[in-house]
Amino acid sequence: MHDDLRSKFLDMHNYRRAQLAKGNIVKKNGNYLPQSSDMQKMEYDCVLESNIADYLSICPSSKSTEPSRPDVGENFIRASQEGLATYMAAAENAVGSWWKVIRFEEGPGLQVYFRQKHIGTAIESFTQMGWSTSHKLGCAIAKCGNDYIAACRYSPKGNHVDQVIYRKGTPCTACPAGSWCTEDALCTSS
């Protein structure tokens, strides 16, 4: 991984989280998800990157097991290199694929709870990306045969059953103590 790719992953995540915080995300049914009052800006974490890069080095076919990464969430995709000429294109494809499921899958309701029915479904990638308290991100990409494998890890993990993905409300009105609002409606302390 190089800094341009790290920045790309981080910027794509924070852009989407800002859109969610502002209430600009449309669900499958045409309704908008509510605004978030506590969406945290993500920071890049090279330890998370190193750990996911080690995992991708074995060219796995699916994401890692939860016990192997305590309190760390993960998104994973394997895609053909066809049409993806660069690692940057593979990163864009991965993040876009994880996020866009909200337009095609049954996602959270207007109360924005992660439910038992969401476990093991495609919507998990969206909810992990939008989990407001996940504020550290590390990603990696590997070429395996004719495929790219891309994965990101999130700390602390999201997707806790019967918990809210984020707190509803006017952006940045429930930021953690010691943080403030960015111009993009994300809470940050750095």
C-alpha atoms as a printed R data frame, in Angstrom:
    type eleno elety resid chain resno       x       y       z
1   ATOM     1    CA   MET     A     1   0.000   0.000   0.000
2   ATOM     2    CA   HIS     A     2   1.142   3.514  -0.691
3   ATOM     3    CA   ASP     A     3  -0.074   6.797   0.746
4   ATOM     4    CA   ASP     A     4  -2.203   7.674  -2.303
5   ATOM     5    CA   LEU     A     5  -4.151   4.440  -1.915
6   ATOM     6    CA   ARG     A     6  -4.490   4.897   1.848
7   ATOM     7    CA   SER     A     7  -5.830   8.412   1.283
8   ATOM     8    CA   LYS     A     8  -8.232   7.136  -1.371
9   ATOM     9    CA   PHE     A     9  -9.730   4.512   0.958
10  ATOM    10    CA   LEU     A    10  -9.995   7.042   3.793
11  ATOM    11    CA   ASP     A    11 -11.484   9.815   1.659
12  ATOM    12    CA   MET     A    12 -14.056   7.485   0.093
13  ATOM    13    CA   HIS     A    13 -15.174   6.320   3.534
14  ATOM    14    CA   ASN     A    14 -15.354   9.804   5.055
15  ATOM    15    CA   TYR     A    15 -17.192  11.218   2.029
16  ATOM    16    CA   ARG     A    16 -19.875   8.526   2.324
17  ATOM    17    CA   ARG     A    17 -20.113   8.906   6.101
18  ATOM    18    CA   ALA     A    18 -20.591  12.668   5.639
19  ATOM    19    CA   GLN     A    19 -23.393  12.056   3.146
20  ATOM    20    CA   LEU     A    20 -25.030   9.727   5.659
21  ATOM    21    CA   ALA     A    21 -24.593  12.274   8.470
22  ATOM    22    CA   LYS     A    22 -26.318  14.913   6.324
23  ATOM    23    CA   GLY     A    23 -29.272  12.641   5.527
24  ATOM    24    CA   ASN     A    24 -28.448  12.284   1.819
25  ATOM    25    CA   ILE     A    25 -28.554   8.474   1.536
26  ATOM    26    CA   VAL     A    26 -31.525   6.888  -0.232
27  ATOM    27    CA   LYS     A    27 -32.672   3.402   0.732
28  ATOM    28    CA   LYS     A    28 -34.120   0.694  -1.519
29  ATOM    29    CA   ASN     A    29 -37.673   1.881  -0.804
30  ATOM    30    CA   GLY     A    30 -36.865   5.445  -1.898
31  ATOM    31    CA   ASN     A    31 -36.850   6.903   1.621
32  ATOM    32    CA   TYR     A    32 -33.827   8.766   2.944
33  ATOM    33    CA   LEU     A    33 -31.996   7.529   6.006
34  ATOM    34    CA   PRO     A    34 -32.160  10.120   8.817
35  ATOM    35    CA   GLN     A    35 -29.299  12.477   9.645
36  ATOM    36    CA   SER     A    36 -26.652  11.413  12.163
37  ATOM    37    CA   SER     A    37 -25.788  13.505  15.207
38  ATOM    38    CA   ASP     A    38 -22.646  11.532  16.147
39  ATOM    39    CA   MET     A    39 -20.916  10.370  12.936
40  ATOM    40    CA   GLN     A    40 -17.176  10.298  13.606
41  ATOM    41    CA   LYS     A    41 -14.563  11.118  11.002
42  ATOM    42    CA   MET     A    42 -12.374   8.105  10.305
43  ATOM    43    CA   GLU     A    43  -8.603   8.114  10.741
44  ATOM    44    CA   TYR     A    44  -6.241   5.756   8.953
45  ATOM    45    CA   ASP     A    45  -4.591   3.064  11.074
46  ATOM    46    CA   CYS     A    46  -1.516   1.281   9.706
47  ATOM    47    CA   VAL     A    47  -1.747  -1.538  12.283
48  ATOM    48    CA   LEU     A    48  -5.211  -2.439  10.974
49  ATOM    49    CA   GLU     A    49  -3.767  -2.242   7.452
50  ATOM    50    CA   SER     A    50  -0.857  -4.524   8.319
51  ATOM    51    CA   ASN     A    51  -3.152  -7.106   9.890
52  ATOM    52    CA   ILE     A    52  -5.545  -7.207   6.934
53  ATOM    53    CA   ALA     A    53  -2.635  -7.265   4.456
54  ATOM    54    CA   ASP     A    54  -1.246 -10.334   6.252
55  ATOM    55    CA   TYR     A    55  -4.630 -12.015   5.931
56  ATOM    56    CA   LEU     A    56  -4.952 -11.164   2.228
57  ATOM    57    CA   SER     A    57  -1.491 -12.603   1.539
58  ATOM    58    CA   ILE     A    58  -2.999 -16.123   1.652
59  ATOM    59    CA   CYS     A    59  -5.526 -15.187  -1.079
60  ATOM    60    CA   PRO     A    60  -8.630 -16.047   0.962
61  ATOM    61    CA   SER     A    61 -12.057 -16.479  -0.599
62  ATOM    62    CA   SER     A    62 -13.976 -14.753   2.199
63  ATOM    63    CA   LYS     A    63 -13.497 -12.414   5.129
64  ATOM    64    CA   SER     A    64 -11.645 -13.534   8.240
65  ATOM    65    CA   THR     A    65 -13.336 -15.062  11.267
66  ATOM    66    CA   GLU     A    66 -14.473 -12.705  14.009
67  ATOM    67    CA   PRO     A    67 -12.473 -14.487  16.768
68  ATOM    68    CA   SER     A    68  -9.276 -13.781  14.780
69  ATOM    69    CA   ARG     A    69  -9.878  -9.999  15.055
70  ATOM    70    CA   PRO     A    70 -11.517  -9.136  18.414
71  ATOM    71    CA   ASP     A    71 -13.576  -5.911  18.338
72  ATOM    72    CA   VAL     A    72 -12.513  -5.228  14.751
73  ATOM    73    CA   GLY     A    73 -15.031  -5.158  11.896
74  ATOM    74    CA   GLU     A    74 -14.213  -6.148   8.337
75  ATOM    75    CA   ASN     A    75 -15.469  -5.702   4.788
76  ATOM    76    CA   PHE     A    76 -14.177  -7.989   2.037
77  ATOM    77    CA   ILE     A    77 -14.616  -8.314  -1.718
78  ATOM    78    CA   ARG     A    78 -13.101 -10.479  -4.411
79  ATOM    79    CA   ALA     A    79 -13.531  -9.088  -7.934
80  ATOM    80    CA   SER     A    80 -12.226  -9.966 -11.370
81  ATOM    81    CA   GLN     A    81  -9.348  -7.802 -12.588
82  ATOM    82    CA   GLU     A    82 -11.304  -7.352 -15.818
83  ATOM    83    CA   GLY     A    83 -12.192  -3.676 -16.061
84  ATOM    84    CA   LEU     A    84 -10.067  -2.856 -13.000
85  ATOM    85    CA   ALA     A    85  -6.711  -1.833 -14.444
86  ATOM    86    CA   THR     A    86  -5.161  -0.526 -11.226
87  ATOM    87    CA   TYR     A    87  -5.184  -0.948  -7.477
88  ATOM    88    CA   MET     A    88  -6.866   2.470  -7.290
89  ATOM    89    CA   ALA     A    89  -9.712   1.223  -9.519
90  ATOM    90    CA   ALA     A    90  -9.998  -1.891  -7.349
91  ATOM    91    CA   ALA     A    91 -10.247   0.299  -4.223
92  ATOM    92    CA   GLU     A    92 -12.991   2.419  -5.798
93  ATOM    93    CA   ASN     A    93 -14.876  -0.724  -6.844
94  ATOM    94    CA   ALA     A    94 -14.625  -2.232  -3.361
95  ATOM    95    CA   VAL     A    95 -15.835   0.801  -1.412
96  ATOM    96    CA   GLY     A    96 -18.553   1.537  -3.953
97  ATOM    97    CA   SER     A    97 -19.785  -2.061  -3.839
98  ATOM    98    CA   TRP     A    98 -19.902  -2.150  -0.036
99  ATOM    99    CA   TRP     A    99 -21.819   1.128   0.157
100 ATOM   100    CA   LYS     A   100 -24.314   0.801  -2.686
101 ATOM   101    CA   VAL     A   101 -26.038  -2.256  -1.206
102 ATOM   102    CA   ILE     A   102 -28.295   0.176   0.703
103 ATOM   103    CA   ARG     A   103 -30.019   0.876  -2.632
104 ATOM   104    CA   PHE     A   104 -30.700  -2.813  -3.385
105 ATOM   105    CA   GLU     A   105 -31.033  -4.665  -0.076
106 ATOM   106    CA   GLU     A   106 -33.408  -4.397   2.850
107 ATOM   107    CA   GLY     A   107 -31.473  -2.190   5.208
108 ATOM   108    CA   PRO     A   108 -32.094  -0.577   8.563
109 ATOM   109    CA   GLY     A   109 -35.390   1.142   9.219
110 ATOM   110    CA   LEU     A   110 -35.793   4.778  10.142
111 ATOM   111    CA   GLN     A   111 -34.790   3.966  13.731
112 ATOM   112    CA   VAL     A   112 -31.393   2.881  12.251
113 ATOM   113    CA   TYR     A   113 -30.980  -0.267  14.342
114 ATOM   114    CA   PHE     A   114 -28.797  -3.176  13.279
115 ATOM   115    CA   ARG     A   115 -31.001  -6.252  13.674
116 ATOM   116    CA   GLN     A   116 -30.460 -10.005  13.851
117 ATOM   117    CA   LYS     A   117 -31.926 -10.294  10.342
118 ATOM   118    CA   HIS     A   118 -29.014  -8.214   8.972
119 ATOM   119    CA   ILE     A   119 -26.344 -10.717  10.066
120 ATOM   120    CA   GLY     A   120 -24.849 -12.566   7.119
121 ATOM   121    CA   THR     A   121 -26.496 -10.301   4.537
122 ATOM   122    CA   ALA     A   122 -24.928  -7.878   2.084
123 ATOM   123    CA   ILE     A   123 -26.215  -4.914   4.112
124 ATOM   124    CA   GLU     A   124 -23.520  -5.620   6.738
125 ATOM   125    CA   SER     A   125 -20.920  -3.910   4.546
126 ATOM   126    CA   PHE     A   126 -22.950  -0.686   4.454
127 ATOM   127    CA   THR     A   127 -23.787  -0.706   8.155
128 ATOM   128    CA   GLN     A   128 -20.140  -1.318   9.114
129 ATOM   129    CA   MET     A   129 -19.017   1.592   6.922
130 ATOM   130    CA   GLY     A   130 -21.684   3.815   8.462
131 ATOM   131    CA   TRP     A   131 -21.274   2.699  12.093
132 ATOM   132    CA   SER     A   132 -20.768   6.060  13.762
133 ATOM   133    CA   THR     A   133 -18.361   4.986  16.504
134 ATOM   134    CA   SER     A   134 -16.017   3.043  14.184
135 ATOM   135    CA   HIS     A   135 -13.352   5.699  13.721
136 ATOM   136    CA   LYS     A   136 -10.198   3.791  12.733
137 ATOM   137    CA   LEU     A   137  -9.728   2.312   9.260
138 ATOM   138    CA   GLY     A   138  -7.065   0.146   7.659
139 ATOM   139    CA   CYS     A   139  -7.327  -1.400   4.190
140 ATOM   140    CA   ALA     A   140  -5.343  -3.593   1.807
141 ATOM   141    CA   ILE     A   141  -5.560  -4.989  -1.717
142 ATOM   142    CA   ALA     A   142  -3.958  -8.117  -3.162
143 ATOM   143    CA   LYS     A   143  -3.839  -9.676  -6.620
144 ATOM   144    CA   CYS     A   144  -4.777 -13.344  -6.476
145 ATOM   145    CA   GLY     A   145  -4.839 -15.120  -9.816
146 ATOM   146    CA   ASN     A   146  -7.153 -13.124 -12.081
147 ATOM   147    CA   ASP     A   147  -8.836 -11.359  -9.175
148 ATOM   148    CA   TYR     A   148  -8.306  -8.433  -6.890
149 ATOM   149    CA   ILE     A   149  -9.094  -8.966  -3.230
150 ATOM   150    CA   ALA     A   150  -9.797  -5.833  -1.225
151 ATOM   151    CA   ALA     A   151 -10.625  -5.592   2.454
152 ATOM   152    CA   CYS     A   152 -10.916  -2.948   5.126
153 ATOM   153    CA   ARG     A   153 -10.900  -3.290   8.883
154 ATOM   154    CA   TYR     A   154 -12.750  -0.993  11.271
155 ATOM   155    CA   SER     A   155 -12.138  -0.251  14.929
156 ATOM   156    CA   PRO     A   156 -14.008  -0.428  17.111
157 ATOM   157    CA   LYS     A   157 -16.248  -2.822  15.194
158 ATOM   158    CA   GLY     A   158 -19.834  -2.069  14.331
159 ATOM   159    CA   ASN     A   159 -22.767  -4.328  13.509
160 ATOM   160    CA   HIS     A   160 -23.849  -5.061  17.065
161 ATOM   161    CA   VAL     A   161 -27.320  -6.607  17.121
162 ATOM   162    CA   ASP     A   162 -30.072  -4.375  18.538
163 ATOM   163    CA   GLN     A   163 -27.824  -1.319  18.688
164 ATOM   164    CA   VAL     A   164 -28.168   1.839  16.629
165 ATOM   165    CA   ILE     A   165 -25.839   2.277  13.680
166 ATOM   166    CA   TYR     A   166 -25.704   5.956  14.600
167 ATOM   167    CA   ARG     A   167 -27.657   8.419  16.733
168 ATOM   168    CA   LYS     A   168 -30.320  10.291  14.800
169 ATOM   169    CA   GLY     A   169 -30.374  14.074  14.875
170 ATOM   170    CA   THR     A   170 -28.875  17.259  13.523
171 ATOM   171    CA   PRO     A   171 -25.266  16.593  12.423
172 ATOM   172    CA   CYS     A   172 -22.612  17.009  15.117
173 ATOM   173    CA   THR     A   173 -25.027  17.701  17.986
174 ATOM   174    CA   ALA     A   174 -23.928  14.529  19.816
175 ATOM   175    CA   CYS     A   175 -20.192  14.447  19.081
176 ATOM   176    CA   PRO     A   176 -18.063  12.713  21.730
177 ATOM   177    CA   ALA     A   177 -16.605  14.943  24.438
178 ATOM   178    CA   GLY     A   178 -13.478  16.760  23.277
179 ATOM   179    CA   SER     A   179 -14.394  16.668  19.601
180 ATOM   180    CA   TRP     A   180 -15.862  19.201  17.202
181 ATOM   181    CA   CYS     A   181 -17.649  19.339  13.864
182 ATOM   182    CA   THR     A   182 -15.878  19.387  10.508
183 ATOM   183    CA   GLU     A   183 -17.302  21.320   7.567
184 ATOM   184    CA   ASP     A   184 -18.464  17.922   6.263
185 ATOM   185    CA   ALA     A   185 -20.693  17.256   9.307
186 ATOM   186    CA   LEU     A   186 -18.362  14.696  10.893
187 ATOM   187    CA   CYS     A   187 -17.163  14.681  14.503
188 ATOM   188    CA   THR     A   188 -13.385  14.812  14.934
189 ATOM   189    CA   SER     A   189 -10.847  15.283  17.700
190 ATOM   190    CA   SER     A   190  -7.786  15.661  15.474
